[in-house]
Each structure stands twice: as C-alpha cells, then as structure tokens.
Amino acid sequence: MQEALQKLKEKIDSILEYNRVLIINDYDIDSCASASILWRILRMNNIEVEHLTLSKGIENKIIEKLKEKNPEKIVVVDYVPTKELTEELKNFSTTILDHHTHEEHLNVLDYYTTSDFDVKYAALSYWLYLISKEYEIKNVEWLAELGCFWDKCMENTEFYEENVYSKKMDKMLPFNIFASYTQTIGAERLVQLFNNSSDIEEALDNIKNTKGYEKSFETFKHELGFIEASKKEYPEIKLNIFDVNTKFKHMRVFVDYITYQNEGTHIFVLNEIIRYKFSFRTSLEINLVKIIRNLSEKIPEFGGGGHPKACGAMLKSNKIENFLEEFLKEYKKAISN
C-alpha cells in the first residue's frame, strides 16, 4: 500500500508542474468525488482547474471540446478511455489516475492504476483522500466515504461497519440519483457541488434544494418497481437478469440499489434500440472481467470491462438472445471452477 501511495504522489507531483489542468471524470460518485479531491489539491497549489464529464458513447463530443480548450495538462480520473479516445489523448500531456483492472491499450499514456499493486480493492477517491494528507488538504474524508459506499468497497476501509450498506442506503441515495438522472450534466453539477461543500450534510442539503431533484427522486421510486418486476431468475446458478426501461440517463442508480441488497450475480440490460448496454455485478467468487474479455473475443460487436466484481459493457447489435446464451456458457464455467 505504501508503494502504491508513493507512486500516486509522484504522479500528482508531476501534475503540479502545470499551470492549467483539465480534470476529466466519469458520471459516477467515486469519479466525481475523486475529481473534487484532486481539485482541492490543485487549487491549494494555485493551479487553474477546469472539469469535464464524459461517459461511454459520447467520447466524440469530448474530443471536440478538448480541441477547443487545448489544456496544458489533462488528468483522467476513474475512467477507462476507449482505444479511439486514447489515440486522441496522446495529442495532449495526459495522466490517467485509476483503480480499474489494468488495460494494456492505456500504456501509451502516463497511466496509473492501483490494481497494479498487491492491495485490496478500494475506490479511487479513497486513495486520493489518503494522499491528500501529504498536501495538507483537510475535510475530504466524507468524499472518500461516499466513493467507497457507491463502489461497494467499504469493507476494505476504515469506513466499514456491520450492515453499512443497508444502514446508510437512504442517506447516500440522493447522490446517486443526482448523478444518474442527467448523467454527464448531473455529474458536472455534482462535482461543483462537492467543491463548494465542506461536509456530507451540506452537500445533501445542496442536492435536495436543487431544482429538479424531487422529480428525479419520484421517478426513481416509480421505475424501481417495474425493474424489480422484470427479474428473470436462475436460482440454481444464483443469477438474475433485469430489463431496465428508464427515464434516467444511466441505469447505475438502479444497478447499485438492487445489487447492494441481494446476493449472487445480476445482469442489467438497457435496450437503446441501436445497441444494448449492460451492467454486471456479483458477490460470488468469480471474475467478471475475465468473462467479459472471453465474450469480447467471441463476439466482435461486444466489449466492456471494469472490476472482477463489477463490469459495464455494450453490444452493438440486436442479437441479445445469442449474447445471453454465450454469457450463460461462460458464467457456468466460472462458477463450476
């Protein structure tokens, strides 16, 4: 762990050599929290900082914005760029700070991921919180706790307590609703809200007082029932498949809410007509990344990645039944092992 923290400090020290930095973050809570902790470190050192939020499927829009902004330095936090976006990022001085499984195509950039070190899995915001002490940054523990909660890795940190996910679900839920309802727009606002909040209570008040939050909360409650009712169960292999039909810009809030309260493996399928998006979650001792990579080799239209226990993916065809058949084959191999 000390080696991982030392390497992370070296990366941040190298970023502090620039005057203008653009932080690119994903739409989820850990990424937003990570961006806010890094923002505090950079601002403490009088560096001009901008934020940009992206997500899979809209990288082409990000590329145009990068050309417009032409930053001195780009820092990507808690996000694995596609090969296409990686090629564009090579045109800038780019550093990636991540905690996902190591991806070979990112080696062409200045690339750091905690998964390269023999340490327990934890959210990136947790690592940045630990290293922030080296820069005399205070009052960011709540950001790390938020990131660890929604990345479900609190058991590997000092924030863990028995039944923590069920105990704190209602308190933490507004953050995930806020980020997921409008995806990149909500995430951009969430980073700004984090930057302007000194603790979790102030951040919660700011979210609940934001225009549109009540509507998004009611939408969540209404749609949750339909998604739970769509469940197809395979009890003999501890697998559930859910169809997600939502007004939210991303299904992450439903994925987290359901899987945090149920054991086993869960697949969430979002039909976007021209493609299918997936979220995979498991509490079993299997490696979802390995399954996803095996399927990517078999199915050219399919690709994804993430963590051994949580992955996202996309199928750029309408052959959903064929895909699920292939997934079941790989999954049964994994659990039999």
Secondary structure, 3 states (H helix, E strand, C coil): CHHHHHHHHHHHHHHCCCCEEEEEECCCHHHHHHHHHHHHHHHHCCCEEEEEECCCCCHHHHHHHHHHHCCCEEEEECCCCCHHHHHHHCCCCEEEEECCCCCHHHHHCEEEEHHHCCCCCCCHHHHHHHHHHHHCCCCCHHHHHHHHHHCCCHHHCCCCCCCHHHHHHHHHHHHHHHHHHHCHHHHHHHHHHHHCCCCHHHHHHHHHCCCCHHHHHHHHHHHHHHHHHCCEEEHHHCEEEEEECCCCCCCHHHHHHHHCCCCCEEEEEEECCCCEEEEEEECCCCCHHHHHHHHHHHCCCEEEEECCCEEEEEECCCCHHHHHHHHHHHHHHHHHC
